[in-house]
Amino acid sequence: MKSISIWSIVFIIFGLLFFGLNWIIVGYSELIAFIGAIFILLGAIFSFIAIFKNEKGSLKFISLVSFFIILFLITWFEPFQALRIVTWLKNIV
């Protein structure tokens, strides 16, 4: 197991923490949700890099599978989360 697959799982965990923080606080914070989405996306990117570099271990696959499970659960329990992030990005530009 190399460092890229470890970084992928670390970014996935940070993304979960930020989405959990957004769920716990009263109201809604677009910035926290956006940072959580970026961390989860970085975790998936690092997982793909680890797969293409043929790293040993199965942590890279666990991170990739958890990426899709987390996205499914976010859209299942809070379907407008992605729409809010895209709208927030549109208003910035």
Backbone hydrogen bonds in HBPLUS format (Angstrom, degrees):
<---DONOR---> <-ACCEPTOR-->    atom                        ^
c    i                          cat <-CA-CA->   ^        H-A-AA   ^      H-
h    n   atom  resd res      DA  || num        DHA   H-A  angle D-A-AA Bond
n    s   type  num  typ     dist DA aas  dist angle  dist       angle   num
A0007-TRP N   A0003-SER O   2.85 MM   4  6.06 157.3  1.90 149.8 155.7     1
A0008-SER N   A0004-ILE O   2.99 MM   4  6.23 144.2  2.12 140.6 150.4     2
A0009-ILE N   A0005-SER O   3.27 MM   4  6.52 155.2  2.34 140.4 144.7     3
A0010-VAL N   A0006-ILE O   2.99 MM   4  6.23 149.9  2.08 146.2 155.5     4
A0011-PHE N   A0007-TRP O   2.96 MM   4  6.14 160.8  2.00 149.8 153.4     5
A0012-ILE N   A0008-SER O   3.12 MM   4  6.31 152.0  2.20 140.6 148.4     6
A0013-ILE N   A0009-ILE O   3.01 MM   4  6.20 156.4  2.07 143.5 149.4     7
A0014-PHE N   A0010-VAL O   2.93 MM   4  6.22 158.7  1.98 149.8 155.8     8
A0015-GLY N   A0011-PHE O   2.94 MM   4  6.11 155.5  2.00 145.0 151.6     9
A0016-LEU N   A0012-ILE O   2.98 MM   4  6.27 153.2  2.05 145.8 153.0    10
A0017-LEU N   A0013-ILE O   2.91 MM   4  6.18 154.4  1.97 148.6 155.9    11
A0018-PHE N   A0014-PHE O   2.98 MM   4  6.25 156.5  2.04 149.4 155.0    12
A0019-PHE N   A0015-GLY O   2.99 MM   4  6.22 160.0  2.03 149.0 154.4    13
A0020-GLY N   A0016-LEU O   2.81 MM   4  5.94 152.1  1.89 146.3 154.9    14
A0021-LEU N   A0017-LEU O   2.83 MM   4  6.01 149.7  1.92 143.3 151.8    15
A0022-ASN N   A0018-PHE O   2.96 MM   4  6.16 152.3  2.03 142.9 150.2    16
A0023-TRP N   A0019-PHE O   3.02 MM   4  6.20 140.9  2.18 137.1 147.4    17
A0024-ILE N   A0020-GLY O   2.96 MM   4  6.15 143.2  2.09 143.3 153.1    18
A0025-ILE N   A0021-LEU O   3.09 MM   4  6.21 164.2  2.12 153.0 155.3    19
A0033-ALA N   A0029-SER O   3.18 MM   4  6.43 163.6  2.21 149.9 154.5    20
A0034-PHE N   A0030-GLU O   2.85 MM   4  5.98 154.0  1.91 147.7 155.4    21
A0035-ILE N   A0031-LEU O   2.94 MM   4  6.13 159.8  1.98 147.9 153.0    22
A0036-GLY N   A0032-ILE O   2.97 MM   4  6.16 157.0  2.03 145.3 151.9    23
A0037-ALA N   A0033-ALA O   2.96 MM   4  6.19 152.9  2.03 144.0 151.2    24
A0038-ILE N   A0034-PHE O   2.93 MM   4  6.19 153.6  2.00 148.1 155.4    25
A0039-PHE N   A0035-ILE O   2.95 MM   4  6.20 159.7  1.99 149.9 155.0    26
A0040-ILE N   A0036-GLY O   3.02 MM   4  6.24 158.8  2.07 147.1 152.7    27
A0041-LEU N   A0037-ALA O   2.94 MM   4  6.10 156.8  1.99 145.5 152.2    28
A0042-LEU N   A0038-ILE O   2.84 MM   4  6.06 155.6  1.90 150.0 156.9    29
A0043-GLY N   A0039-PHE O   2.96 MM   4  6.19 149.5  2.05 143.6 151.9    30
A0044-ALA N   A0040-ILE O   3.10 MM   4  6.43 150.6  2.19 144.2 151.2    31
A0045-ILE N   A0041-LEU O   2.95 MM   4  6.24 156.0  2.01 148.9 155.9    32
A0046-PHE N   A0042-LEU O   2.90 MM   4  6.08 164.5  1.92 151.8 155.5    33
A0047-SER N   A0043-GLY O   2.99 MM   4  6.11 142.6  2.13 136.5 147.0    34
A0048-PHE N   A0044-ALA O   2.96 MM   4  6.26 154.4  2.03 148.2 153.9    35
A0049-ILE N   A0045-ILE O   2.97 MM   4  6.27 154.3  2.04 147.4 154.9    36
A0050-ALA N   A0046-PHE O   2.95 MM   4  6.15 154.3  2.02 141.9 148.5    37
A0051-ILE N   A0047-SER O   2.96 MM   4  6.23 147.7  2.07 143.7 152.8    38
A0052-PHE N   A0048-PHE O   2.94 MM   4  6.19 160.8  1.98 150.7 155.3    39
A0053-LYS N   A0049-ILE O   2.99 MM   4  6.18 138.9  2.16 143.1 154.1    40
A0055-GLU N   A0050-ALA O   3.21 MM   5  5.66 172.5  2.21 161.7 163.0    41
A0054-ASN N   A0051-ILE O   3.13 MM   3  5.12 159.0  2.18 103.8 109.5    42
A0061-PHE N   A0058-SER O   3.16 MM   3  5.38 128.0  2.45 101.0 113.4    43
A0062-ILE N   A0058-SER O   3.09 MM   4  6.39 154.3  2.15 149.4 157.1    44
A0063-SER N   A0059-LEU O   2.96 MM   4  6.12 158.2  2.01 148.6 153.6    45
A0064-LEU N   A0060-LYS O   3.18 MM   4  6.31 153.1  2.25 134.1 141.1    46
A0065-VAL N   A0061-PHE O   2.89 MM   4  6.06 164.1  1.92 151.3 155.3    47
A0066-SER N   A0062-ILE O   2.91 MM   4  6.00 157.3  1.96 144.3 151.3    48
A0067-PHE N   A0063-SER O   3.00 MM   4  6.17 139.2  2.17 138.6 149.1    49
A0068-PHE N   A0064-LEU O   3.37 MM   4  6.78 156.5  2.43 146.8 149.9    50
A0069-ILE N   A0065-VAL O   3.01 MM   4  6.28 156.2  2.07 149.8 157.3    51
A0070-ILE N   A0066-SER O   2.84 MM   4  5.85 160.6  1.88 146.2 151.3    52
A0071-LEU N   A0067-PHE O   3.05 MM   4  6.26 163.0  2.08 146.9 151.6    53
A0072-PHE N   A0068-PHE O   3.00 MM   4  6.11 153.6  2.07 140.4 147.7    54
A0073-LEU N   A0069-ILE O   2.91 MM   4  6.15 161.5  1.95 150.3 155.1    55
A0074-ILE N   A0070-ILE O   2.87 MM   4  6.07 156.7  1.92 152.7 159.1    56
A0075-THR N   A0071-LEU O   3.07 MM   4  6.21 164.5  2.09 145.8 149.8    57
A0076-TRP N   A0072-PHE O   2.87 MM   4  5.98 135.1  2.07 141.1 154.6    58
A0077-PHE N   A0073-LEU O   2.96 MM   4  6.03 170.4  1.96 151.4 152.5    59
A0078-GLU N   A0074-ILE O   2.85 MM   4  5.51 152.5  1.93 142.3 151.2    60
A0081-GLN N   A0078-GLU O   3.19 MM   3  5.68 167.7  2.20 120.5 122.6    61
A0084-ARG N   A0080-PHE O   2.93 MM   4  6.11 151.7  2.01 148.3 155.3    62
A0085-ILE N   A0081-GLN O   3.14 MM   4  6.44 155.9  2.20 146.6 152.6    63
A0086-VAL N   A0082-ALA O   3.01 MM   4  6.23 164.0  2.03 151.8 155.7    64
A0087-THR N   A0083-LEU O   2.95 MM   4  6.06 158.0  2.00 145.4 151.9    65
A0088-TRP N   A0084-ARG O   2.87 MM   4  6.01 152.6  1.94 144.6 152.4    66
A0089-LEU N   A0085-ILE O   2.92 MM   4  6.19 155.1  1.99 147.8 154.3    67
A0090-LYS N   A0086-VAL O   2.94 MM   4  6.15 149.8  2.03 143.8 152.3    68
A0091-ASN N   A0087-THR O   3.01 MM   4  6.25 151.1  2.09 145.8 152.7    69
A0092-ILE N   A0088-TRP O   3.20 MM   4  6.43 135.2  2.41 139.4 150.5    70
A0093-VAL N   A0089-LEU O   3.33 MM   4  6.59 160.3  2.37 148.8 151.8    71
